């Protein structure tokens, strides 16, 4: 069973104190559970944790000593169970209320308060009215998590102390800043928006808005669709446009509108999650460049869709494998050596704390 305090009488071996940062990414956040398990098994002590969205959820449960109970529950959920628990709704500011799943989380947390947790914990949300981050460092853990996981357009936002709060990933998908002042030997971050195994151009693509023959863009579509769309969806596009030799056909005169509608099967949730993933990937890249962790675990963006909450077991396993590889790469398989870690005295420490602070 994982306990945020060390199991050796409060004494942790040198080099084993870690400040942990858990990023956003929907169901891919189950990988955080695997990462925490590996840290515990290898004798690391988590001395501070900050998280956004699913990172806030896993981090809060871990800090409260309730992660094992939550893990036992989610690994037993089927896809049908998840759909029922997410509580879809028509209209309103979000497509999902998630009241049932959040009620179960609150039951597990049993009224835990952030200020009573054995290790410092920060949940990051976004005040969309003030356009600023909100760091929850006191108050009920379940309320802080509920604010942090409110994915725009999908999970309904909530009001806390006059603030309209949504997912912290809107501004800070991997929140390094809250742990910079922690008394740790090293920082470790788990990012859930890893790029696909292909290169991304740093410059904008220049394109004409005039419709071009499919033979000019089908190859590009197939490359960009890999790992993003389901295989049957990609096949349907290819079947629509590659059934004949377009090179030998004269290009028809365009008739308004000179573009194709979205393919069948593309839902608003697909567009929302893919847009957020693209945004968060770029924000994460810039923010981690400014304040990089000592150890970074990167979970591929295509490991699971945002709402694949029925795949807990396999994503936990993925998190374990990636964390083991990252630790081995950083410290060696025997983990006897520690990286050279420098701390700058002018790094920011926790400042904007409770939702009531201005």
VOVO-150273 format. One line per 10 residues: number of its first residue (from 1); their letters; for each residue x negated, y, z of C-alpha. Coordinates in nm, 4 decimals. Each point is the difference from the previous one (the first is absolute). Layout:
N
NUM	A	X/Y/Z; ...
//
This chain:
358
1	XXXXXXXXXX	0.0000/0.0000/0.0000; -0.1343/0.3425/-0.0865; -0.0424/0.2459/0.2832; -0.1283/0.3509/-0.0716; -0.2229/-0.0230/0.3060; -0.2987/-0.2311/-0.0254; 0.0266/-0.3493/0.1462; -0.3371/0.0076/0.1787; 0.0790/0.2057/0.3077; -0.0080/0.3315/-0.1828
11	XXXXXXXXXX	-0.3615/-0.0428/-0.1157; -0.0504/0.0128/-0.3755; -0.3241/-0.1013/-0.1710; -0.2064/0.2851/-0.1456; 0.1099/0.0944/-0.3474; 0.3441/-0.1553/0.0410; 0.2115/0.3070/0.0742; 0.2039/0.1014/-0.3041; 0.2282/0.2937/-0.0755; 0.2626/-0.1426/-0.2340
21	XXXXXXXXXX	0.1947/0.1833/-0.2720; 0.2936/-0.1750/-0.1681; 0.1316/0.1395/-0.3273; 0.3380/0.0137/-0.1711; 0.1259/-0.2335/-0.2692; 0.3312/-0.1616/0.0855; -0.0057/-0.3797/0.0206; -0.3725/-0.0018/-0.0777; -0.0306/0.1257/0.3585; 0.0398/-0.3593/0.1174
31	XXXXXXXXXX	-0.3676/-0.0262/-0.0951; -0.0700/0.2180/0.3057; 0.1125/-0.2887/0.2202; -0.2620/-0.2265/-0.1556; -0.2647/0.2696/0.0484; 0.0852/0.0367/0.3691; -0.0124/-0.3774/0.0460; -0.3483/-0.0191/-0.1501; -0.1291/0.2850/0.2166; 0.1284/-0.1738/0.3110
41	XXXXXXXXXX	-0.1415/-0.3385/-0.0987; -0.3438/0.1530/-0.0595; -0.0073/0.1720/0.3358; 0.0629/0.3603/-0.1017; 0.1829/0.2372/0.2321; 0.2340/0.2547/-0.1565; -0.0527/0.3183/0.2025; 0.2241/0.2283/-0.2076; 0.2522/-0.0495/-0.2778; 0.1736/0.2336/-0.2431
51	XXXXXXXXXX	0.2479/-0.0986/-0.2656; 0.2355/0.1213/-0.2662; 0.3232/-0.1754/-0.0998; -0.0557/-0.3790/0.0308; -0.3355/0.0852/0.1515; 0.1789/0.1910/0.2754; 0.2322/-0.2959/0.0550; -0.2743/-0.2627/0.0246; -0.2256/0.2320/0.1998; 0.2737/0.0827/0.2493
61	XXXXXXXXXX	0.0924/-0.3628/0.0537; -0.3661/-0.0929/0.0386; -0.0648/0.2777/0.2524; 0.3045/-0.1119/0.1988; -0.1170/-0.3627/0.0026; 0.3084/-0.1080/-0.1974; -0.1491/-0.0826/-0.3387; 0.0112/-0.3780/0.0415; 0.3733/0.0052/0.0750; 0.0648/0.2199/-0.3039
71	XXXXXXXXXX	-0.2166/-0.2249/-0.2203; 0.1898/-0.3119/0.1060; 0.3232/0.1730/-0.0968; -0.0966/0.1399/-0.3430; -0.1743/-0.3151/-0.1201; 0.3290/-0.1837/0.0365; 0.2047/0.2413/-0.2121; 0.1273/-0.1038/-0.3417; 0.0721/0.2421/-0.2819; 0.3689/-0.0262/0.0797
81	XXXXXXXXXX	-0.0685/0.0830/0.3649; -0.1995/0.3077/-0.1006; 0.2750/0.1335/-0.2276; 0.2515/-0.0332/0.2814; -0.2295/0.1651/0.2552; -0.0925/0.2958/-0.2225; 0.3640/0.1101/-0.0008; 0.0388/0.1641/-0.3461; 0.2239/0.3050/-0.0169; 0.1656/0.1978/-0.2780
91	XXXXXXXXXX	-0.0499/0.3744/0.0013; -0.1757/0.1939/0.2712; -0.3671/0.0991/0.0139; -0.1317/-0.3558/-0.0342; 0.0940/-0.3315/-0.1597; -0.0761/-0.2002/0.3150; 0.0919/0.0621/0.3634; -0.2088/-0.2922/0.1319; 0.1896/0.0228/0.3293; 0.0065/-0.3744/0.0615
101	XXXXXXXXXX	-0.3719/-0.0568/-0.0502; -0.0820/0.3094/0.2062; 0.2311/-0.1158/0.2778; -0.1946/-0.3268/0.0164; -0.3288/0.1933/0.0083; 0.1309/0.2173/0.2849; 0.1070/-0.3115/0.1868; -0.3514/-0.1407/-0.0306; -0.1587/0.3273/0.1155; 0.2361/0.0110/0.3004
111	XXXXXXXXXX	-0.0136/0.3770/0.0546; -0.3787/0.0349/-0.0232; -0.1337/0.3568/0.0202; -0.3055/0.1149/-0.1946; -0.1563/0.1652/0.3044; 0.0219/-0.3287/0.1953; -0.1749/-0.2140/-0.2628; -0.3383/-0.1445/0.0987; -0.1735/0.1560/-0.3009; 0.0495/0.3389/-0.1719
121	XXXXXXXXXX	0.2577/-0.0280/-0.2789; 0.1089/0.2487/-0.2645; 0.2892/-0.0407/-0.2442; -0.0039/0.2427/-0.2925; 0.3185/0.1377/-0.1580; 0.0699/0.2925/-0.2336; 0.2157/0.3016/0.0831; 0.1381/0.0742/-0.3462; 0.1459/0.3318/0.1114; -0.3282/0.1355/0.1346
131	XXXXXXXXXX	-0.2045/-0.2005/-0.2557; -0.2458/-0.1220/0.2610; -0.1116/-0.3165/0.1732; 0.1466/-0.0901/0.3368; -0.2060/-0.2119/0.2377; 0.1995/-0.1919/0.2598; -0.2228/-0.0524/0.3033; 0.2669/-0.0105/0.2705; 0.3591/-0.1149/0.0353; 0.1795/-0.3225/-0.1013
141	XXXXXXXXXX	-0.2059/-0.2201/-0.2302; 0.3029/-0.1155/-0.1994; 0.1094/0.3568/-0.0835; -0.3509/0.0883/-0.1187; -0.0055/-0.3086/-0.2219; 0.3487/0.0722/-0.1363; -0.1080/0.3483/-0.1080; -0.3218/-0.1252/-0.1582; 0.1631/-0.2711/-0.2156; 0.2711/0.2180/-0.1613
151	XXXXXXXXXX	-0.1069/-0.0477/-0.3638; 0.1498/0.2925/-0.1982; 0.2992/-0.1030/-0.2058; 0.0059/-0.3476/0.1504; 0.0137/-0.0020/0.3822; 0.2070/0.2797/0.1491; -0.1932/0.2800/0.1736; 0.0677/0.0917/0.3623; 0.0119/0.3198/0.2041; -0.2250/0.0293/0.3061
161	XXXXXXXXXX	-0.0140/0.3258/0.1954; 0.1209/0.2028/-0.2954; -0.2355/-0.1597/-0.2510; 0.1236/-0.1918/-0.3067; -0.2501/-0.2843/-0.0132; -0.0991/-0.2391/-0.2778; -0.2820/-0.2442/-0.0643; -0.3396/0.1317/0.1096; -0.1488/-0.1307/-0.3247; 0.1430/0.3000/-0.1839
171	XXXXXXXXXX	-0.2960/0.1981/0.1370; -0.2359/-0.2522/0.1627; 0.0196/-0.3648/-0.1097; -0.3092/-0.1096/0.1970; -0.0254/0.2325/0.3036; -0.3665/0.0077/0.1029; 0.0190/0.3318/0.1850; 0.1767/-0.1177/0.3197; -0.2798/-0.2471/0.0860; -0.3048/0.2178/-0.0718
181	XXXXXXXXXX	-0.0446/0.0808/0.3685; 0.0343/-0.3614/0.1193; -0.2798/-0.1571/0.2050; -0.0624/-0.2732/-0.2549; -0.3029/-0.1651/-0.1566; 0.1531/0.0259/-0.3460; 0.3180/0.0868/-0.1846; 0.1890/-0.2449/-0.2160; 0.2823/0.0849/-0.2388; 0.2388/-0.2250/-0.1916
191	XXXXXXXXXX	0.1316/0.1659/-0.3164; 0.2949/-0.1596/-0.1791; -0.0109/0.1825/-0.3331; -0.3105/-0.1540/-0.1499; -0.0412/0.0520/-0.3707; 0.0517/-0.2813/-0.2441; -0.3095/-0.1790/-0.1304; -0.0370/0.2445/-0.2876; -0.1425/0.3450/-0.0369; 0.2042/0.3178/0.0301
201	XXXXXXXXXX	-0.0853/0.3045/-0.2077; -0.0667/0.3065/0.2091; 0.1254/0.2351/-0.2679; 0.3651/0.0459/-0.1057; 0.1158/-0.1895/-0.3059; 0.0950/0.2188/-0.2947; 0.3046/-0.1232/-0.1866; 0.2415/0.1188/-0.2634; 0.3702/0.0148/0.0874; 0.0844/-0.1149/-0.3550
211	XXXXXXXXXX	0.0984/-0.3655/-0.0191; -0.2792/-0.2144/-0.1450; 0.0172/-0.3497/-0.1541; -0.0249/-0.2789/0.2606; -0.3184/-0.1393/-0.1537; -0.1765/0.3153/0.1214; 0.0882/-0.0450/0.3678; 0.0914/-0.3629/0.0715; -0.3555/-0.0979/0.0961; -0.0238/0.2936/0.2398
221	XXXXXXXXXX	0.3358/-0.0930/0.1536; -0.1044/-0.3595/0.0602; -0.3222/0.1105/0.1742; 0.1745/0.2558/0.2216; 0.2900/-0.2344/0.0808; -0.2253/-0.2788/0.1262; 0.0556/-0.0442/0.3720; 0.2753/0.2628/0.0109; 0.2988/-0.1516/-0.1786; 0.1238/-0.3556/0.0179
231	XXXXXXXXXX	-0.1148/-0.2253/-0.2849; 0.3527/-0.0492/-0.1360; 0.0496/0.3762/-0.0151; -0.3225/0.0475/-0.1980; 0.1056/-0.2843/-0.2315; 0.3343/0.1686/-0.0653; -0.1750/0.3201/-0.1069; -0.2317/-0.1883/-0.2302; 0.2942/-0.1886/-0.1500; 0.1845/0.3250/-0.0643
241	XXXXXXXXXX	-0.2835/0.1741/-0.1808; -0.2309/-0.2660/-0.1419; 0.2450/-0.2226/-0.1853; -0.1037/0.1249/-0.3427; -0.2995/0.1513/-0.1725; 0.0449/0.3675/0.0782; -0.3165/0.0948/-0.1873; 0.1595/-0.0916/-0.3325; 0.3235/0.1826/0.0702; 0.0402/0.3670/-0.0799
251	XXXXXXXXXX	0.0437/0.2113/0.3091; 0.3684/0.0963/0.0287; 0.0935/0.3628/0.0233; 0.0495/0.0866/0.3651; 0.3511/0.0623/0.1192; 0.0756/0.1621/0.3345; -0.0817/-0.1131/0.2586; -0.3426/-0.1024/-0.1309; -0.0856/-0.2264/0.2957; 0.0972/-0.3340/0.1450
261	XXXXXXXXXX	0.2173/-0.0330/0.3126; -0.1447/-0.1817/0.3015; 0.0027/-0.3772/-0.0477; 0.2879/-0.2002/0.1491; -0.0648/-0.1153/0.3536; -0.1973/0.3043/0.1129; 0.1687/0.1116/0.3224; -0.0210/0.3243/0.1897; -0.1912/-0.1817/0.2753; -0.2595/-0.1110/-0.2572
271	XXXXXXXXXX	-0.0495/0.3545/-0.1235; -0.0135/0.1392/0.3537; -0.2492/-0.2508/0.1345; -0.2265/0.0133/-0.3052; -0.0016/0.3803/0.0112; -0.0843/-0.0003/0.3712; -0.2703/-0.2623/-0.0520; -0.1620/0.2119/-0.2708; 0.0135/0.3099/0.2193; -0.1299/-0.1772/0.3096
281	XXXXXXXXXX	-0.2852/-0.1646/-0.1890; -0.1308/0.3390/-0.1091; 0.0502/0.1616/0.3422; -0.1763/-0.2921/0.1687; -0.2961/0.0247/-0.2332; -0.0522/0.3691/0.0737; 0.0600/-0.0216/0.3743; -0.2292/-0.2988/0.0515; -0.2694/0.1728/-0.2048; 0.0145/0.2867/0.2500
291	XXXXXXXXXX	0.0123/-0.2220/0.3096; -0.1055/-0.3560/-0.0879; 0.0254/-0.2909/0.2440; -0.3039/-0.2097/0.0841; 0.1826/-0.3131/-0.1194; 0.2751/0.0121/-0.2617; 0.2355/-0.2863/-0.0792; 0.1868/0.0538/-0.3252; 0.3187/-0.1935/-0.0740; 0.0838/0.0019/-0.3732
301	XXXXXXXXXX	0.3046/0.2013/-0.0993; 0.1328/-0.2950/-0.1977; -0.0226/-0.2441/0.2925; 0.3726/0.0547/0.0645; 0.2802/0.2416/-0.0757; 0.0904/0.2562/0.2642; 0.3176/-0.1841/0.0991; -0.1346/-0.3596/-0.0065; 0.0546/-0.0415/0.3734; 0.0799/-0.3696/-0.0408
311	XXXXXXXXXX	-0.3654/-0.0750/-0.0835; -0.1470/0.0556/0.3459; -0.1966/-0.3245/0.0316; -0.1912/0.0306/-0.3266; -0.0761/0.3698/0.0538; -0.1285/-0.0671/0.3520; -0.2285/-0.2640/-0.1509; -0.1169/0.2510/-0.2612; -0.0752/0.2534/0.2717; -0.2060/-0.2566/0.1883
321	XXXXXXXXXX	-0.2031/-0.0914/-0.3066; -0.0703/0.3584/-0.1014; -0.0917/0.1033/0.3559; -0.2372/-0.2921/0.0439; -0.1692/0.0909/-0.3281; -0.0286/0.3686/0.0951; -0.1502/-0.0777/0.3414; -0.2420/-0.2515/-0.1471; -0.1044/0.2498/-0.2638; -0.0505/0.2768/0.2551
331	XXXXXXXXXX	-0.1736/-0.1936/0.2774; -0.1081/-0.3300/-0.1502; 0.1704/-0.3295/0.0623; -0.1642/-0.0345/0.3422; 0.1054/0.3589/0.0849; -0.3206/0.0501/0.1992; -0.0876/0.3232/-0.1740; 0.2058/0.3157/0.0150; 0.0120/0.2713/-0.2643; -0.1717/0.3280/0.0612
341	XXXXXXXXXX	0.2869/0.2196/0.1149; -0.0450/0.3725/0.0374; 0.2553/0.2177/0.1762; 0.0265/0.3684/-0.0785; 0.0796/0.2246/0.2962; 0.2131/0.2258/-0.2153; 0.2481/-0.2686/-0.1107; 0.3593/0.0796/0.0986; 0.1610/-0.1726/0.2944; 0.3675/-0.0497/0.0736
351	XXXXXXXX	0.1666/0.3392/-0.0172; 0.3573/0.0036/-0.1278; 0.1545/-0.2530/0.2318; 0.3629/-0.0270/0.0955; 0.2873/0.0855/-0.2323; 0.0870/0.2937/0.2222; -0.3412/0.1639/-0.0427; -0.0490/0.2821/-0.2464
//
